[in-house]
């Protein structure tokens, strides 16, 4: 849950992420490298979603409304 809360904060209010947020992740035994990767993955998905939204892209036909592949 810590990563989900961190992802929400980084996504919605990135200017409010502070040392306490990082220390909280460390309290769950995430290393500095782990935290770097967490931040980069969250940032990448935020970036790519904004690119897709900005270009008005729609999901492929094989993806359902929840983001899963249609069987």
FITIVEX-52879 format. One line per field, with one value per residue (C-alpha): residue number from 1; x, y, z. Coordinates in steps of 0.02 Angstrom, whole numbers, plus 50000, padded with zeros to 5 digits. Layout:
# residues N
num <- [NUM; ...]
x <- [X; ...]
y <- [Y; ...]
z <- [Z; ...]
//
This chain:
# residues 71
num <- [1; 2; 3; 4; 5; 6; 7; 8; 9; 10; 11; 12; 13; 14; 15; 16; 17; 18; 19; 20; 21; 22; 23; 24; 25; 26; 27; 28; 29; 30; 31; 32; 33; 34; 35; 36; 37; 38; 39; 40; 41; 42; 43; 44; 45; 46; 47; 48; 49; 50; 51; 52; 53; 54; 55; 56; 57; 58; 59; 60; 61; 62; 63; 64; 65; 66; 67; 68; 69; 70; 71]
x <- [50000; 50147; 50195; 50015; 50002; 50171; 50119; 49959; 50054; 50191; 50058; 49937; 50050; 50231; 50289; 50234; 50342; 50472; 50603; 50471; 50393; 50561; 50595; 50425; 50473; 50639; 50546; 50472; 50650; 50656; 50835; 50887; 50896; 50721; 50653; 50738; 50657; 50487; 50497; 50554; 50414; 50280; 50351; 50359; 50178; 50126; 50226; 50163; 49982; 49996; 50072; 49931; 49798; 49879; 49876; 49699; 49753; 49628; 49670; 49691; 49533; 49596; 49600; 49438; 49377; 49470; 49636; 49638; 49662; 49499; 49499]
y <- [50000; 50116; 50115; 50149; 50298; 50361; 50341; 50438; 50580; 50584; 50586; 50712; 50827; 50795; 50958; 50892; 50735; 50757; 50668; 50593; 50503; 50429; 50381; 50294; 50188; 50148; 50090; 49953; 49898; 49976; 50020; 50182; 50087; 50017; 50190; 50260; 50125; 50154; 50340; 50308; 50184; 50299; 50446; 50346; 50293; 50472; 50533; 50405; 50427; 50614; 50591; 50473; 50589; 50742; 50659; 50595; 50415; 50277; 50102; 49965; 49866; 49715; 49811; 49822; 49973; 49915; 49900; 49712; 49610; 49544; 49355]
z <- [50000; 50033; 49848; 49795; 49913; 49854; 49672; 49703; 49787; 49653; 49517; 49590; 49692; 49643; 49721; 49891; 49889; 50025; 50127; 50241; 50092; 50048; 50229; 50235; 50085; 50166; 50322; 50211; 50170; 49997; 49952; 49870; 49705; 49733; 49769; 49614; 49509; 49591; 49551; 49373; 49338; 49410; 49313; 49152; 49162; 49202; 49053; 48929; 48983; 48959; 48787; 48739; 48810; 48731; 48561; 48584; 48565; 48600; 48665; 48536; 48493; 48588; 48754; 48853; 48952; 49109; 49016; 48997; 48840; 48769; 48763]
//
